[in-house]
Amino acid sequence: MPAKSQAQQKAAGAALSAKRGDTKVGQLKGASKSMYKSMSEKELDELASTKRKGKPEHKSDS
């Protein structure tokens, strides 16, 4: 499942870093914290490895 926006990709990267023990879980905020709790390391890796080129910074609501 590829990321829909750069922000989603960055949040997944932060959550993945915490899952792997590189970052403290207490440093996570917002979307990255909920991703950490609800997604597996494999799912986070798939989102975080998405290419950023051509992705909007934030997904539009439309």
C-alpha positions in Angstrom: 0.0 0.0 0.0 1.8 3.1 -1.2 1.6 6.4 0.7 -0.9 9.0 -0.6 1.1 12.0 0.5 4.6 13.1 1.6 3.2 13.7 5.1 1.9 10.1 5.4 5.2 8.8 4.2 7.1 10.8 6.8 4.8 9.7 9.6 5.2 6.1 8.6 9.0 6.6 8.6 8.9 8.0 12.1 6.7 5.1 13.4 9.0 2.5 11.7 12.0 4.1 13.4 10.3 3.6 16.7 9.3 0.0 15.9 12.9 -0.8 15.1 14.1 0.9 18.4 16.0 3.7 16.7 13.6 6.4 18.1 11.8 6.5 21.5 8.1 5.9 21.3 7.5 8.9 23.6 8.8 11.2 20.8 6.0 10.2 18.4 3.1 12.5 17.9 -0.2 12.4 16.1 -0.4 10.2 13.0 3.0 8.5 13.6 1.9 7.5 17.1 -1.3 5.9 15.9 0.5 4.2 13.0 3.0 2.8 15.5 0.2 1.2 17.6 -2.0 -0.1 14.7 0.4 -1.2 12.0 3.0 -4.0 11.6 6.7 -3.3 10.8 6.1 -4.7 7.3 3.1 -2.3 6.6 5.1 0.7 7.9 8.1 -0.3 5.7 5.8 -0.4 2.7 4.4 3.1 3.4 7.8 4.6 4.3 9.6 3.3 1.2 7.1 5.0 -1.1 8.8 7.5 -3.5 8.0 11.1 -2.7 8.4 12.5 -6.2 5.0 13.6 -7.5 3.2 13.2 -4.2 1.4 16.2 -2.6 2.7 17.4 0.7 -0.8 16.7 2.2 -3.6 14.7 0.7 -6.6 16.8 -0.4 -10.0 16.0 0.9 -11.6 15.8 -2.5 
